[in-house]
Amino acid sequence: MKEGDVILASITQADGKKKNRPVIILRIMPKYNDYLVCSLSTQLNQYIRNFDEIISVHDSDFFSSGLVLSSVIRLGFLALLPKRKIIGLIGSISATRHQTLLQNLSDYLIKNL
């Protein structure tokens, strides 16, 4: 698994229940090689402008993502996962989209320091 991969993982939801969800590996964290991931959702109404990304069936990296429906890449739904929580590889997003996600997250985190 590498950064930018779309994977299926067991994620704890806000209600405490676990669900197998597609997520994107944003970063592989130091020492233990856990994955910092963000969730994907087909609920496009969850999109936050200038923060999240929408990956659409019309985008050049949609086919390689392995997704079947347009989805919002939710930077506000982050998790740190050990390798044992990974169920499998679905696909990958473009390097450009991955970089945009990291930049959006970084900009948000350092804003108003």
Phi and psi in radians as a Rosetta constraint file:
Dihedral C 1 N 2 CA 2 C 2 CIRCULARHARMONIC -2.438 0.35
Dihedral N 2 CA 2 C 2 N 3 CIRCULARHARMONIC 2.896 0.35
Dihedral C 2 N 3 CA 3 C 3 CIRCULARHARMONIC -1.045 0.35
Dihedral N 3 CA 3 C 3 N 4 CIRCULARHARMONIC 2.386 0.35
Dihedral C 3 N 4 CA 4 C 4 CIRCULARHARMONIC 1.627 0.35
Dihedral N 4 CA 4 C 4 N 5 CIRCULARHARMONIC -0.133 0.35
Dihedral C 4 N 5 CA 5 C 5 CIRCULARHARMONIC -1.312 0.35
Dihedral N 5 CA 5 C 5 N 6 CIRCULARHARMONIC 2.522 0.35
Dihedral C 5 N 6 CA 6 C 6 CIRCULARHARMONIC -1.721 0.35
Dihedral N 6 CA 6 C 6 N 7 CIRCULARHARMONIC 2.134 0.35
Dihedral C 6 N 7 CA 7 C 7 CIRCULARHARMONIC -2.239 0.35
Dihedral N 7 CA 7 C 7 N 8 CIRCULARHARMONIC 2.853 0.35
Dihedral C 7 N 8 CA 8 C 8 CIRCULARHARMONIC -1.791 0.35
Dihedral N 8 CA 8 C 8 N 9 CIRCULARHARMONIC 2.257 0.35
Dihedral C 8 N 9 CA 9 C 9 CIRCULARHARMONIC -2.501 0.35
Dihedral N 9 CA 9 C 9 N 10 CIRCULARHARMONIC 2.732 0.35
Dihedral C 9 N 10 CA 10 C 10 CIRCULARHARMONIC -1.459 0.35
Dihedral N 10 CA 10 C 10 N 11 CIRCULARHARMONIC 2.002 0.35
Dihedral C 10 N 11 CA 11 C 11 CIRCULARHARMONIC -2.087 0.35
Dihedral N 11 CA 11 C 11 N 12 CIRCULARHARMONIC 2.445 0.35
Dihedral C 11 N 12 CA 12 C 12 CIRCULARHARMONIC -1.443 0.35
Dihedral N 12 CA 12 C 12 N 13 CIRCULARHARMONIC 2.182 0.35
Dihedral C 12 N 13 CA 13 C 13 CIRCULARHARMONIC -1.393 0.35
Dihedral N 13 CA 13 C 13 N 14 CIRCULARHARMONIC 2.989 0.35
Dihedral C 13 N 14 CA 14 C 14 CIRCULARHARMONIC -1.048 0.35
Dihedral N 14 CA 14 C 14 N 15 CIRCULARHARMONIC -0.516 0.35
Dihedral C 14 N 15 CA 15 C 15 CIRCULARHARMONIC -1.474 0.35
Dihedral N 15 CA 15 C 15 N 16 CIRCULARHARMONIC 0.067 0.35
Dihedral C 15 N 16 CA 16 C 16 CIRCULARHARMONIC 1.561 0.35
Dihedral N 16 CA 16 C 16 N 17 CIRCULARHARMONIC -0.175 0.35
Dihedral C 16 N 17 CA 17 C 17 CIRCULARHARMONIC -1.428 0.35
Dihedral N 17 CA 17 C 17 N 18 CIRCULARHARMONIC 2.599 0.35
Dihedral C 17 N 18 CA 18 C 18 CIRCULARHARMONIC -1.621 0.35
Dihedral N 18 CA 18 C 18 N 19 CIRCULARHARMONIC 2.504 0.35
Dihedral C 18 N 19 CA 19 C 19 CIRCULARHARMONIC -2.535 0.35
Dihedral N 19 CA 19 C 19 N 20 CIRCULARHARMONIC 2.465 0.35
Dihedral C 19 N 20 CA 20 C 20 CIRCULARHARMONIC -1.364 0.35
Dihedral N 20 CA 20 C 20 N 21 CIRCULARHARMONIC 2.121 0.35
Dihedral C 20 N 21 CA 21 C 21 CIRCULARHARMONIC -2.343 0.35
Dihedral N 21 CA 21 C 21 N 22 CIRCULARHARMONIC 2.655 0.35
Dihedral C 21 N 22 CA 22 C 22 CIRCULARHARMONIC -1.348 0.35
Dihedral N 22 CA 22 C 22 N 23 CIRCULARHARMONIC 2.392 0.35
Dihedral C 22 N 23 CA 23 C 23 CIRCULARHARMONIC -2.424 0.35
Dihedral N 23 CA 23 C 23 N 24 CIRCULARHARMONIC 2.826 0.35
Dihedral C 23 N 24 CA 24 C 24 CIRCULARHARMONIC -1.959 0.35
Dihedral N 24 CA 24 C 24 N 25 CIRCULARHARMONIC 2.319 0.35
Dihedral C 24 N 25 CA 25 C 25 CIRCULARHARMONIC -1.319 0.35
Dihedral N 25 CA 25 C 25 N 26 CIRCULARHARMONIC 1.993 0.35
Dihedral C 25 N 26 CA 26 C 26 CIRCULARHARMONIC -1.484 0.35
Dihedral N 26 CA 26 C 26 N 27 CIRCULARHARMONIC -0.809 0.35
Dihedral C 26 N 27 CA 27 C 27 CIRCULARHARMONIC -2.601 0.35
Dihedral N 27 CA 27 C 27 N 28 CIRCULARHARMONIC 2.579 0.35
Dihedral C 27 N 28 CA 28 C 28 CIRCULARHARMONIC -1.701 0.35
Dihedral N 28 CA 28 C 28 N 29 CIRCULARHARMONIC 2.101 0.35
Dihedral C 28 N 29 CA 29 C 29 CIRCULARHARMONIC -1.415 0.35
Dihedral N 29 CA 29 C 29 N 30 CIRCULARHARMONIC 2.679 0.35
Dihedral C 29 N 30 CA 30 C 30 CIRCULARHARMONIC -1.151 0.35
Dihedral N 30 CA 30 C 30 N 31 CIRCULARHARMONIC 2.782 0.35
Dihedral C 30 N 31 CA 31 C 31 CIRCULARHARMONIC 1.165 0.35
Dihedral N 31 CA 31 C 31 N 32 CIRCULARHARMONIC -1.099 0.35
Dihedral C 31 N 32 CA 32 C 32 CIRCULARHARMONIC -1.625 0.35
Dihedral N 32 CA 32 C 32 N 33 CIRCULARHARMONIC -0.105 0.35
Dihedral C 32 N 33 CA 33 C 33 CIRCULARHARMONIC 1.021 0.35
Dihedral N 33 CA 33 C 33 N 34 CIRCULARHARMONIC 0.571 0.35
Dihedral C 33 N 34 CA 34 C 34 CIRCULARHARMONIC -1.232 0.35
Dihedral N 34 CA 34 C 34 N 35 CIRCULARHARMONIC 2.806 0.35
Dihedral C 34 N 35 CA 35 C 35 CIRCULARHARMONIC -1.832 0.35
Dihedral N 35 CA 35 C 35 N 36 CIRCULARHARMONIC 2.217 0.35
Dihedral C 35 N 36 CA 36 C 36 CIRCULARHARMONIC -1.537 0.35
Dihedral N 36 CA 36 C 36 N 37 CIRCULARHARMONIC 2.063 0.35
Dihedral C 36 N 37 CA 37 C 37 CIRCULARHARMONIC -2.189 0.35
Dihedral N 37 CA 37 C 37 N 38 CIRCULARHARMONIC 2.776 0.35
Dihedral C 37 N 38 CA 38 C 38 CIRCULARHARMONIC -2.185 0.35
Dihedral N 38 CA 38 C 38 N 39 CIRCULARHARMONIC 2.632 0.35
Dihedral C 38 N 39 CA 39 C 39 CIRCULARHARMONIC -1.493 0.35
Dihedral N 39 CA 39 C 39 N 40 CIRCULARHARMONIC 2.791 0.35
Dihedral C 39 N 40 CA 40 C 40 CIRCULARHARMONIC -2.043 0.35
Dihedral N 40 CA 40 C 40 N 41 CIRCULARHARMONIC 2.586 0.35
Dihedral C 40 N 41 CA 41 C 41 CIRCULARHARMONIC -2.530 0.35
Dihedral N 41 CA 41 C 41 N 42 CIRCULARHARMONIC 2.483 0.35
Dihedral C 41 N 42 CA 42 C 42 CIRCULARHARMONIC -1.435 0.35
Dihedral N 42 CA 42 C 42 N 43 CIRCULARHARMONIC -0.077 0.35
Dihedral C 42 N 43 CA 43 C 43 CIRCULARHARMONIC -1.408 0.35
Dihedral N 43 CA 43 C 43 N 44 CIRCULARHARMONIC 1.468 0.35
Dihedral C 43 N 44 CA 44 C 44 CIRCULARHARMONIC -1.089 0.35
Dihedral N 44 CA 44 C 44 N 45 CIRCULARHARMONIC -0.324 0.35
Dihedral C 44 N 45 CA 45 C 45 CIRCULARHARMONIC -1.195 0.35
Dihedral N 45 CA 45 C 45 N 46 CIRCULARHARMONIC -0.184 0.35
Dihedral C 45 N 46 CA 46 C 46 CIRCULARHARMONIC -1.451 0.35
Dihedral N 46 CA 46 C 46 N 47 CIRCULARHARMONIC -0.089 0.35
Dihedral C 46 N 47 CA 47 C 47 CIRCULARHARMONIC -1.053 0.35
Dihedral N 47 CA 47 C 47 N 48 CIRCULARHARMONIC 2.310 0.35
Dihedral C 47 N 48 CA 48 C 48 CIRCULARHARMONIC -1.944 0.35
Dihedral N 48 CA 48 C 48 N 49 CIRCULARHARMONIC 1.988 0.35
Dihedral C 48 N 49 CA 49 C 49 CIRCULARHARMONIC -1.038 0.35
Dihedral N 49 CA 49 C 49 N 50 CIRCULARHARMONIC 2.464 0.35
Dihedral C 49 N 50 CA 50 C 50 CIRCULARHARMONIC 1.127 0.35
Dihedral N 50 CA 50 C 50 N 51 CIRCULARHARMONIC 0.320 0.35
Dihedral C 50 N 51 CA 51 C 51 CIRCULARHARMONIC -2.400 0.35
Dihedral N 51 CA 51 C 51 N 52 CIRCULARHARMONIC -1.146 0.35
Dihedral C 51 N 52 CA 52 C 52 CIRCULARHARMONIC -1.351 0.35
Dihedral N 52 CA 52 C 52 N 53 CIRCULARHARMONIC 3.021 0.35
Dihedral C 52 N 53 CA 53 C 53 CIRCULARHARMONIC -2.212 0.35
Dihedral N 53 CA 53 C 53 N 54 CIRCULARHARMONIC 2.573 0.35
Dihedral C 53 N 54 CA 54 C 54 CIRCULARHARMONIC -1.887 0.35
Dihedral N 54 CA 54 C 54 N 55 CIRCULARHARMONIC 2.262 0.35
Dihedral C 54 N 55 CA 55 C 55 CIRCULARHARMONIC -1.834 0.35
Dihedral N 55 CA 55 C 55 N 56 CIRCULARHARMONIC 2.046 0.35
Dihedral C 55 N 56 CA 56 C 56 CIRCULARHARMONIC -1.873 0.35
Dihedral N 56 CA 56 C 56 N 57 CIRCULARHARMONIC 2.716 0.35
Dihedral C 56 N 57 CA 57 C 57 CIRCULARHARMONIC -1.024 0.35
Dihedral N 57 CA 57 C 57 N 58 CIRCULARHARMONIC -0.285 0.35
Dihedral C 57 N 58 CA 58 C 58 CIRCULARHARMONIC -1.591 0.35
Dihedral N 58 CA 58 C 58 N 59 CIRCULARHARMONIC -0.133 0.35
Dihedral C 58 N 59 CA 59 C 59 CIRCULARHARMONIC -1.375 0.35
Dihedral N 59 CA 59 C 59 N 60 CIRCULARHARMONIC 2.585 0.35
Dihedral C 59 N 60 CA 60 C 60 CIRCULARHARMONIC -1.135 0.35
Dihedral N 60 CA 60 C 60 N 61 CIRCULARHARMONIC -0.446 0.35
Dihedral C 60 N 61 CA 61 C 61 CIRCULARHARMONIC -1.739 0.35
Dihedral N 61 CA 61 C 61 N 62 CIRCULARHARMONIC 0.140 0.35
Dihedral C 61 N 62 CA 62 C 62 CIRCULARHARMONIC -1.115 0.35
Dihedral N 62 CA 62 C 62 N 63 CIRCULARHARMONIC -0.838 0.35
Dihedral C 62 N 63 CA 63 C 63 CIRCULARHARMONIC -1.036 0.35
Dihedral N 63 CA 63 C 63 N 64 CIRCULARHARMONIC -0.767 0.35
Dihedral C 63 N 64 CA 64 C 64 CIRCULARHARMONIC -1.225 0.35
Dihedral N 64 CA 64 C 64 N 65 CIRCULARHARMONIC -0.310 0.35
Dihedral C 64 N 65 CA 65 C 65 CIRCULARHARMONIC -1.227 0.35
Dihedral N 65 CA 65 C 65 N 66 CIRCULARHARMONIC -0.432 0.35
Dihedral C 65 N 66 CA 66 C 66 CIRCULARHARMONIC 1.439 0.35
Dihedral N 66 CA 66 C 66 N 67 CIRCULARHARMONIC 0.015 0.35
Dihedral C 66 N 67 CA 67 C 67 CIRCULARHARMONIC -1.347 0.35
Dihedral N 67 CA 67 C 67 N 68 CIRCULARHARMONIC 2.771 0.35
Dihedral C 67 N 68 CA 68 C 68 CIRCULARHARMONIC -1.951 0.35
Dihedral N 68 CA 68 C 68 N 69 CIRCULARHARMONIC -0.278 0.35
Dihedral C 68 N 69 CA 69 C 69 CIRCULARHARMONIC -2.343 0.35
Dihedral N 69 CA 69 C 69 N 70 CIRCULARHARMONIC 2.666 0.35
Dihedral C 69 N 70 CA 70 C 70 CIRCULARHARMONIC -0.947 0.35
Dihedral N 70 CA 70 C 70 N 71 CIRCULARHARMONIC 2.470 0.35
Dihedral C 70 N 71 CA 71 C 71 CIRCULARHARMONIC -2.511 0.35
Dihedral N 71 CA 71 C 71 N 72 CIRCULARHARMONIC 2.695 0.35
Dihedral C 71 N 72 CA 72 C 72 CIRCULARHARMONIC -1.670 0.35
Dihedral N 72 CA 72 C 72 N 73 CIRCULARHARMONIC 2.309 0.35
Dihedral C 72 N 73 CA 73 C 73 CIRCULARHARMONIC -1.587 0.35
Dihedral N 73 CA 73 C 73 N 74 CIRCULARHARMONIC 1.911 0.35
Dihedral C 73 N 74 CA 74 C 74 CIRCULARHARMONIC -1.645 0.35
Dihedral N 74 CA 74 C 74 N 75 CIRCULARHARMONIC 1.701 0.35
Dihedral C 74 N 75 CA 75 C 75 CIRCULARHARMONIC -1.195 0.35
Dihedral N 75 CA 75 C 75 N 76 CIRCULARHARMONIC -0.313 0.35
Dihedral C 75 N 76 CA 76 C 76 CIRCULARHARMONIC -1.442 0.35
Dihedral N 76 CA 76 C 76 N 77 CIRCULARHARMONIC -0.030 0.35
Dihedral C 76 N 77 CA 77 C 77 CIRCULARHARMONIC -2.075 0.35
Dihedral N 77 CA 77 C 77 N 78 CIRCULARHARMONIC 1.394 0.35
Dihedral C 77 N 78 CA 78 C 78 CIRCULARHARMONIC -1.746 0.35
Dihedral N 78 CA 78 C 78 N 79 CIRCULARHARMONIC 2.675 0.35
Dihedral C 78 N 79 CA 79 C 79 CIRCULARHARMONIC -2.627 0.35
Dihedral N 79 CA 79 C 79 N 80 CIRCULARHARMONIC 2.696 0.35
Dihedral C 79 N 80 CA 80 C 80 CIRCULARHARMONIC -1.945 0.35
Dihedral N 80 CA 80 C 80 N 81 CIRCULARHARMONIC 2.078 0.35
Dihedral C 80 N 81 CA 81 C 81 CIRCULARHARMONIC -2.080 0.35
Dihedral N 81 CA 81 C 81 N 82 CIRCULARHARMONIC 2.335 0.35
Dihedral C 81 N 82 CA 82 C 82 CIRCULARHARMONIC -1.334 0.35
Dihedral N 82 CA 82 C 82 N 83 CIRCULARHARMONIC 2.808 0.35
Dihedral C 82 N 83 CA 83 C 83 CIRCULARHARMONIC -0.976 0.35
Dihedral N 83 CA 83 C 83 N 84 CIRCULARHARMONIC -0.571 0.35
Dihedral C 83 N 84 CA 84 C 84 CIRCULARHARMONIC -1.147 0.35
Dihedral N 84 CA 84 C 84 N 85 CIRCULARHARMONIC -0.291 0.35
Dihedral C 84 N 85 CA 85 C 85 CIRCULARHARMONIC -1.489 0.35
Dihedral N 85 CA 85 C 85 N 86 CIRCULARHARMONIC -0.135 0.35
Dihedral C 85 N 86 CA 86 C 86 CIRCULARHARMONIC -1.452 0.35
Dihedral N 86 CA 86 C 86 N 87 CIRCULARHARMONIC 2.217 0.35
Dihedral C 86 N 87 CA 87 C 87 CIRCULARHARMONIC -1.590 0.35
Dihedral N 87 CA 87 C 87 N 88 CIRCULARHARMONIC -0.695 0.35
Dihedral C 87 N 88 CA 88 C 88 CIRCULARHARMONIC 3.073 0.35
Dihedral N 88 CA 88 C 88 N 89 CIRCULARHARMONIC 2.954 0.35
Dihedral C 88 N 89 CA 89 C 89 CIRCULARHARMONIC -1.518 0.35
Dihedral N 89 CA 89 C 89 N 90 CIRCULARHARMONIC 2.344 0.35
Dihedral C 89 N 90 CA 90 C 90 CIRCULARHARMONIC -1.803 0.35
Dihedral N 90 CA 90 C 90 N 91 CIRCULARHARMONIC -0.777 0.35
Dihedral C 90 N 91 CA 91 C 91 CIRCULARHARMONIC 3.098 0.35
Dihedral N 91 CA 91 C 91 N 92 CIRCULARHARMONIC -2.624 0.35
Dihedral C 91 N 92 CA 92 C 92 CIRCULARHARMONIC -2.717 0.35
Dihedral N 92 CA 92 C 92 N 93 CIRCULARHARMONIC 2.718 0.35
Dihedral C 92 N 93 CA 93 C 93 CIRCULARHARMONIC -1.716 0.35
Dihedral N 93 CA 93 C 93 N 94 CIRCULARHARMONIC 2.942 0.35
Dihedral C 93 N 94 CA 94 C 94 CIRCULARHARMONIC -1.219 0.35
Dihedral N 94 CA 94 C 94 N 95 CIRCULARHARMONIC 2.703 0.35
Dihedral C 94 N 95 CA 95 C 95 CIRCULARHARMONIC -1.054 0.35
Dihedral N 95 CA 95 C 95 N 96 CIRCULARHARMONIC -0.621 0.35
Dihedral C 95 N 96 CA 96 C 96 CIRCULARHARMONIC -1.140 0.35
Dihedral N 96 CA 96 C 96 N 97 CIRCULARHARMONIC -0.780 0.35
Dihedral C 96 N 97 CA 97 C 97 CIRCULARHARMONIC -1.143 0.35
Dihedral N 97 CA 97 C 97 N 98 CIRCULARHARMONIC -0.721 0.35
Dihedral C 97 N 98 CA 98 C 98 CIRCULARHARMONIC -1.035 0.35
Dihedral N 98 CA 98 C 98 N 99 CIRCULARHARMONIC -0.799 0.35
Dihedral C 98 N 99 CA 99 C 99 CIRCULARHARMONIC -1.098 0.35
Dihedral N 99 CA 99 C 99 N 100 CIRCULARHARMONIC -0.700 0.35
Dihedral C 99 N 100 CA 100 C 100 CIRCULARHARMONIC -1.081 0.35
Dihedral N 100 CA 100 C 100 N 101 CIRCULARHARMONIC -0.739 0.35
Dihedral C 100 N 101 CA 101 C 101 CIRCULARHARMONIC -1.067 0.35
Dihedral N 101 CA 101 C 101 N 102 CIRCULARHARMONIC -0.806 0.35
Dihedral C 101 N 102 CA 102 C 102 CIRCULARHARMONIC -1.098 0.35
Dihedral N 102 CA 102 C 102 N 103 CIRCULARHARMONIC -0.693 0.35
Dihedral C 102 N 103 CA 103 C 103 CIRCULARHARMONIC -1.161 0.35
Dihedral N 103 CA 103 C 103 N 104 CIRCULARHARMONIC -0.770 0.35
Dihedral C 103 N 104 CA 104 C 104 CIRCULARHARMONIC -1.055 0.35
Dihedral N 104 CA 104 C 104 N 105 CIRCULARHARMONIC -0.757 0.35
Dihedral C 104 N 105 CA 105 C 105 CIRCULARHARMONIC -1.168 0.35
Dihedral N 105 CA 105 C 105 N 106 CIRCULARHARMONIC -0.784 0.35
Dihedral C 105 N 106 CA 106 C 106 CIRCULARHARMONIC -1.074 0.35
Dihedral N 106 CA 106 C 106 N 107 CIRCULARHARMONIC -0.809 0.35
Dihedral C 106 N 107 CA 107 C 107 CIRCULARHARMONIC -1.014 0.35
Dihedral N 107 CA 107 C 107 N 108 CIRCULARHARMONIC -0.737 0.35
Dihedral C 107 N 108 CA 108 C 108 CIRCULARHARMONIC -1.149 0.35
Dihedral N 108 CA 108 C 108 N 109 CIRCULARHARMONIC -0.744 0.35
Dihedral C 108 N 109 CA 109 C 109 CIRCULARHARMONIC -1.181 0.35
Dihedral N 109 CA 109 C 109 N 110 CIRCULARHARMONIC -0.576 0.35
Dihedral C 109 N 110 CA 110 C 110 CIRCULARHARMONIC -1.673 0.35
Dihedral N 110 CA 110 C 110 N 111 CIRCULARHARMONIC -0.079 0.35
Dihedral C 110 N 111 CA 111 C 111 CIRCULARHARMONIC -1.095 0.35
Dihedral N 111 CA 111 C 111 N 112 CIRCULARHARMONIC 2.350 0.35
Dihedral C 111 N 112 CA 112 C 112 CIRCULARHARMONIC 1.085 0.35
Dihedral N 112 CA 112 C 112 N 113 CIRCULARHARMONIC 0.604 0.35
